[in-house]
């Protein structure tokens, strides 16, 4: 039961990340969004490396229109660090099968 709930949570996070990565670039990027997408992308590169280029495309779409300085400032915020820690902790509890499935869906934009 606990692993099923975790799987649903992971799929929800990946679904949200997909939706956010697919939206048009706004004038600012939220540090929490950046952290979660970067955590998911990093996780997915390891869980399903054959789709690495697709994960990088998602991350590039999110970063498009934002300067390196802006992204650096976002990564220095407590909001970014907190969101990254939460996402990393959640993803560390995911089974390999659930992670691979979620990453495939993330890459496909589902």
BELNORGI-V875601 format. One record per residue. N is the residue number from 1. RES is the residue in one small letter. PHI is phi as a letter, one per 30 degrees, with the letter a starting at -180 (NA if undefined). BURIAL is + if it has 16 or more other ideal C-beta (glycine too) atoms within 10 Angstrom, else -. D_FIRST is the distance of its C-alpha to the first C-alpha in whole Angstrom. Layout:
# BELNORGI-V875601
<<N & RES & PHI & BURIAL & D_FIRST> <N & RES & PHI & BURIAL & D_FIRST>>
This chain:
# BELNORGI-V875601
<<1 & x & NA & - & 0> <2 & x & d & - & 4> <3 & x & d & - & 5> <4 & x & d & - & 5> <5 & x & d & - & 6> <6 & x & d & - & 9> <7 & x & d & + & 10> <8 & x & d & - & 11> <9 & x & d & - & 12> <10 & x & d & + & 14> <11 & x & d & + & 15> <12 & x & d & - & 17> <13 & x & d & + & 19> <14 & x & d & + & 20> <15 & x & d & - & 21> <16 & x & d & - & 23> <17 & x & d & + & 24> <18 & x & d & + & 26> <19 & x & d & - & 27> <20 & x & d & + & 29> <21 & x & d & + & 30> <22 & x & d & - & 32> <23 & x & d & - & 33> <24 & x & d & - & 37> <25 & x & d & - & 38> <26 & x & c & - & 39> <27 & x & d & - & 41> <28 & x & b & - & 39> <29 & x & c & + & 36> <30 & x & d & - & 33> <31 & x & e & + & 32> <32 & x & d & + & 29> <33 & x & d & + & 29> <34 & x & e & + & 30> <35 & x & d & + & 28> <36 & x & d & + & 25> <37 & x & d & + & 27> <38 & x & d & + & 28> <39 & x & d & + & 25> <40 & x & d & + & 23> <41 & x & d & + & 27> <42 & x & d & + & 27> <43 & x & d & + & 23> <44 & x & d & + & 24> <45 & x & e & - & 27> <46 & x & d & - & 26> <47 & x & d & + & 23> <48 & x & b & + & 25> <49 & x & d & - & 29> <50 & x & d & - & 30> <51 & x & c & + & 29> <52 & x & e & - & 31> <53 & x & d & - & 34> <54 & x & d & + & 32> <55 & x & d & + & 30> <56 & x & d & - & 33> <57 & x & d & - & 34> <58 & x & d & + & 31> <59 & x & d & + & 32> <60 & x & d & - & 36> <61 & x & d & + & 35> <62 & x & d & + & 34> <63 & x & d & + & 37> <64 & x & e & - & 39> <65 & x & i & - & 42> <66 & x & c & + & 41> <67 & x & d & - & 43> <68 & x & e & - & 42> <69 & x & d & - & 44> <70 & x & d & - & 41> <71 & x & d & + & 38> <72 & x & d & - & 39> <73 & x & d & - & 40> <74 & x & d & + & 36> <75 & x & d & - & 35> <76 & x & d & - & 37> <77 & x & d & - & 35> <78 & x & d & - & 33> <79 & x & d & - & 31> <80 & x & d & + & 31> <81 & x & d & - & 30> <82 & x & d & - & 27> <83 & x & d & + & 25> <84 & x & d & + & 26> <85 & x & d & - & 24> <86 & x & d & - & 21> <87 & x & d & + & 21> <88 & x & d & + & 21> <89 & x & d & - & 19> <90 & x & d & + & 16> <91 & x & d & + & 17> <92 & x & d & - & 18> <93 & x & c & - & 14> <94 & x & d & + & 13> <95 & x & d & - & 14> <96 & x & e & - & 17> <97 & x & d & - & 16> <98 & x & d & + & 14> <99 & x & d & + & 17> <100 & x & d & - & 20> <101 & x & d & + & 18> <102 & x & d & + & 18> <103 & x & d & + & 22> <104 & x & d & + & 23> <105 & x & d & - & 22> <106 & x & d & + & 24> <107 & x & d & + & 27> <108 & x & d & - & 27> <109 & x & i & - & 27> <110 & x & d & - & 24>>
